Amino acid sequence: MELWTTATPNGWKVSIMIEELRDAGVDLGELTVRQINLAKGEQHTAEFSAHNPNEKIPVLIDEGLSIMESCAILQYLAEKYPTDLLPQDHRRWDVMPWVYWQAANVGPVFGNKLSYTRYMDSIPEEAKAHPLERFGTEALRLISVLDGQLRKHPWVGGHTFSIADIALYPWVRAWKWSKIDITGAPHVMDWLTRVRQRPGVSRGVAYGAPPGEEEHWSEERKAQYRRSGNKITNPASDD
Ligand SMILES: N[C@@H](CCC(=O)N[C@@H](CS)C(=O)NCC(=O)O)C(=O)O
């Protein structure tokens, strides 16, 4: 099995999944992790595009399949290696809608909020005001939906940790970096702490992160993300 990834929220979904499966006792066999340098445009090579025509990480290559989309990879791994991360019975329908909800809502909205907040330096401030307002308001609405769900039970899909938690955690934990103030959502804040305490999650977010910077980034790393984010959102820039 080969994973093409890098240290970003969509990449961490899959690395957390791998580590959680290991903690559930699954033998994944041989796994090669290949770091893709997005700032250098390695996602746009012919080789990459042959495996993922959408030219974004992550990609999982396994048994002759090339699987794009982080949430599809979570589902693929959960079905290949059945564990509580995706219940086999009717409870899977407490989980799967939240995985789709993440892919269709939280990912794009938080991703856009982050891009307009930290990257896209070439766009004038006044042009950013509307998207910042639009994505910022929608991000808070989504957080309040999530807070309502987590008021009912400790994990997103119910009483067991699942791929719904894995899909959501890397985006929600970046709330400070995206400047989305979630402190008014106490159940989400408690859930972040609960998720973070899991050893598999801890190892998963360490993929591609310098030691000691899994949770709190150094100024140097923040600058590196800014440079890289600017480069991806504006490939014509010289930086
Ligand atoms: N919906 C996709 C989104 C993937 C995605 O946006 N990946 C980003 C990194 S988090 C990427 O590869 N960006 C490079 C680019 O846009 O050129 C998924 O969940 O896999």
The ligand as a MOL file (V3000), in Angstrom:
LIG
                    3D

  0  0  0     0  0            999 V3000
M  V30 BEGIN CTAB
M  V30 COUNTS 20 19 0 0 0
M  V30 BEGIN ATOM
M  V30 1 N -11.6590 17.0560 -1.2610 0
M  V30 2 C -10.2610 16.7050 -1.3170 0
M  V30 3 C -9.4320 17.9190 -1.0650 0
M  V30 4 C -7.9480 17.6490 -1.2030 0
M  V30 5 C -7.1350 18.9140 -1.0960 0
M  V30 6 O -7.6510 20.0400 -1.2170 0
M  V30 7 N -5.8280 18.7530 -0.8830 0
M  V30 8 C -4.9610 19.9040 -0.8010 0
M  V30 9 C -4.0920 19.8340 0.4510 0
M  V30 10 S -5.0880 19.8150 1.9240 0
M  V30 11 C -4.0370 19.9250 -2.0100 0
M  V30 12 O -3.5360 18.8940 -2.4290 0
M  V30 13 N -3.8010 21.1040 -2.5730 0
M  V30 14 C -2.8850 21.2720 -3.6700 0
M  V30 15 C -3.4500 22.1240 -4.7780 0
M  V30 16 O -4.5820 22.6200 -4.6540 0
M  V30 17 O -2.7520 22.2830 -5.7740 0
M  V30 18 C -9.9650 15.6010 -0.2720 0
M  V30 19 O -10.6450 15.5850 0.7510 0
M  V30 20 O -9.0850 14.7720 -0.5180 0
M  V30 END ATOM
M  V30 BEGIN BOND
M  V30 1 1 1 2
M  V30 2 1 2 3
M  V30 3 1 2 18
M  V30 4 1 3 4
M  V30 5 1 4 5
M  V30 6 2 5 6
M  V30 7 1 5 7
M  V30 8 1 7 8
M  V30 9 1 8 9
M  V30 10 1 8 11
M  V30 11 1 9 10
M  V30 12 2 11 12
M  V30 13 1 11 13
M  V30 14 1 13 14
M  V30 15 1 14 15
M  V30 16 2 15 16
M  V30 17 1 15 17
M  V30 18 2 18 19
M  V30 19 1 18 20
M  V30 END BOND
M  V30 END CTAB
M  END
